[in-house]
Amino acid sequence: LKRANADCTVNSSTYAGGKIAMDMNCKLPTGTMAMKTTGTYTATSMASDAEVSMTGKTSMTQKVHSEAHRVGECS
């Protein structure tokens, strides 16, 4: 597998006080990508929503919702 070269800039990023926020843009060999993420976290859980938009040779928009919680100690 060959990885695409990406030139990414994180415009803003916050992971503090139970809040998640990130805004990032990337220049890809085939176009551009923009990603915005918002969410919340605690010591035992997290939830986030992200929207990714790609333009160029391939254009698409994707929305992703993620949730996670701690289930116990690692074995």
C-alpha positions in Angstrom: 0.0 0.0 0.0 1.2 3.5 -0.8 0.1 6.4 1.4 -1.0 9.6 -0.2 1.1 12.7 0.7 -1.1 15.2 2.6 -0.2 18.7 3.7 -2.5 19.3 6.7 -3.0 22.3 8.9 -4.8 22.2 12.2 -6.6 25.5 12.4 -7.8 25.0 16.0 -7.7 22.1 18.5 -9.2 21.9 22.0 -9.1 18.8 24.3 -9.8 20.3 27.7 -12.5 20.7 30.3 -14.5 17.9 28.9 -14.8 19.4 25.5 -13.4 18.3 22.1 -13.1 20.7 19.2 -10.9 20.4 16.1 -10.8 22.1 12.7 -8.4 20.9 10.1 -7.7 21.4 6.4 -5.6 19.2 4.1 -4.2 19.6 0.6 -4.1 16.2 -1.0 -2.6 15.2 -4.3 -6.1 14.8 -5.7 -7.9 17.8 -4.1 -8.6 19.2 -0.6 -10.2 17.9 2.6 -11.8 19.8 5.5 -12.7 18.2 8.8 -14.5 19.6 11.8 -15.0 17.6 15.0 -16.9 18.5 18.2 -17.6 16.4 21.3 -17.4 15.8 24.9 -15.4 13.4 27.2 -15.1 12.3 30.8 -12.6 10.0 32.5 -14.7 7.0 31.3 -16.5 8.0 28.2 -16.4 10.2 25.0 -18.8 11.2 22.3 -18.0 13.1 19.1 -19.4 14.3 15.8 -17.2 14.9 12.8 -17.9 16.2 9.3 -15.4 15.5 6.5 -15.7 17.2 3.1 -13.5 16.3 0.2 -13.3 18.1 -3.1 -11.3 17.5 -6.2 -10.9 14.3 -8.2 -13.2 12.6 -5.7 -15.9 14.8 -4.0 -17.9 13.7 -0.9 -19.1 14.7 2.5 -19.2 12.3 5.4 -20.7 12.7 8.8 -19.5 10.4 11.7 -20.9 10.1 15.2 -18.7 8.1 17.7 -19.3 7.0 21.2 -17.1 5.1 23.6 -17.0 4.1 27.2 -14.6 2.3 29.5 -15.5 -1.3 30.0 -12.8 -2.3 32.6 -9.2 -3.0 33.2 -7.0 -4.3 30.3 -6.0 -7.9 30.7 
